[in-house]
Amino acid sequence: MEVKSKVQALSSLRKIPKINEKKIHLDSLKLFNRLIIFAQRDMTVETSLAYELTPFSLSLFSNKDQKMNKANKAGFSKTSLKELTDPLDLTNQSCSTLVVDGEWLLYMVKWEQGQTWQEIANSYLSYVQCLGRHSQKTIVVFDGYSRSPKDHDHIRRTKKSCCDLQIRPDMIHWTPRAKFLDNTNNKSELIHLLSSTFRKHNITVEQCDNDADTSIVRAEDADVLVMLVHHIPSTNHPLFFTTSKGSYGVRRIREALSERERCYLLFCHAFTGCDTVSAIAGHGKTTLFDRFCAGDIDEHMDIFLDTQATKDAVIQAGTTIFQYIYHAPGTALGEIRHNMFSRKAAAGLIKPETLPPTEGAAAQHSLRAYLQTQDWILLQSMSLNPSDYGWTLGVHGYEPVPTLDPMAPEEVLQFTSCNCNGDCSNRRCSCKRNGVKCISACGVCKGISCKNCGHDGGESGEDSEIDS
């Protein structure tokens, strides 16, 4: 059977970088180290480090699954917001309206094997009724699952595969909850059944077109708390954010923050990592939040809060903020990368993820952060076209654009090294034959003791000999 007719393994679906139309099956860390060696040809390491030397920035994307780095949002909301006040006991506290995050709700009810779908729906109904027993009105808000930048996060959270299943109230379920909910189509089917059940018992249900975070206050998501603190003014009207671990007064948290912290909270939460923006390797959200609010970069952070900001202004502001993060204001990111690489090489330990992103990768990160900040400010998912702000629409939904720049210079992408026993002066040498200099990766000469090394000025006249 021809190879093209054979069934392909699922691993073939992974995106593999192409160089000169050839797929490169290499771990990104190995690829980075190899390209650094090949950069000895016709250029300096400093020049090559202006490029990522990997298909994506290792400071923004995980080498393990090629997805954006996941941020510790829960840790940020706990240390920077929740710990500013003491939790409240609202056991017998009555309230006018309870708003419940439907995405959180889906994972809070245990399913029993052999139950019908209607029995499962009734279990959710009982749970919601218990939550709202002291409320005059209960509203459940579900995510929508149309195309949006959260597609990337939905895929990242998927751990088990499950086919599309049909749901009818009288059908018995046999699929484990976690596996079932990993399929967004199945989740949508369940939401439809729950919505119908809730409405029959006077529970209001809202389903957003995309991300429900901009609409929801009974939740675990840090995004919801951040938006509440930003949007709710300091009034005497009580508003509480309740989680499974306690309840917190939103007004008290807001008043505990400084004016600068309240002003830049949304930007800091977006830029340092959330569901649609990658975390920055080695730089925690809480630490960066404190640095941003204590630093002198207000004019650059203000760009991200400006609904009329141009893309060029956003990119320039984001680049400047990255320079500030890596303690080198006014220094080009390529130069910062080289300086850090040199220090780490001297120490004998080089981890590419600790280097800052290149200008191109920083630009795309900044555009995604601006889009998310604007969505939260306007309380509208996809307030701008994601394709113009660091995203591209692929087969599985929106995917982040790592960078628009080449992975490496063209001359570095020539993966040729020789293993000659001679002086590499003729076309028997694969390096000589491909028109490139020998380098330290070459087996015998090491790019030093031959006539084709970079520092050798002479040219041999024996090019007529060719491998037999």
Secondary structure, 3 states (H helix, E strand, C coil): CCHHHCCCCHHHHCCCCEECCEECCCCHHHHHHHHHHHCCCCCCHHHHCCCCCCCCCCCCECCCCCCECCCCHHHHHHHHCHHHCCCECCCCCCEEEEEEEHHHHHCCCCCCCCCEHHHHHHHHHHHHHHHCCCEEEEEEEECCCCCCCCHHHHHHHCCCCCCCCCCCCCCECCCCHHHHHCCHHHHHHHHHHHHHHHHHCCCEEEECCCCHHHCCCECCCHHHHHHHHHHCCCCCCCCEEEECCEEEEHHHHHHHCCHHHHHHHHHHHHHCCCCCCCCCCCCCHHHHHHHHHHCCCHHHHHHHHCCCCCHHHHHHHHHHHHHHHCCCCCCCHHHHHHHHHHHHHHHCCCCHHHCCCCHHHHHHHHHHHHHHHHHHHHCCCCCCCHHHCCEEEECCEEEECCCCCCCCCCCCCCCCCCCCCCCCCCCCCHHHHCCCCECCCCCCCCCCCCCCECCCCCCCCCCCCCCC
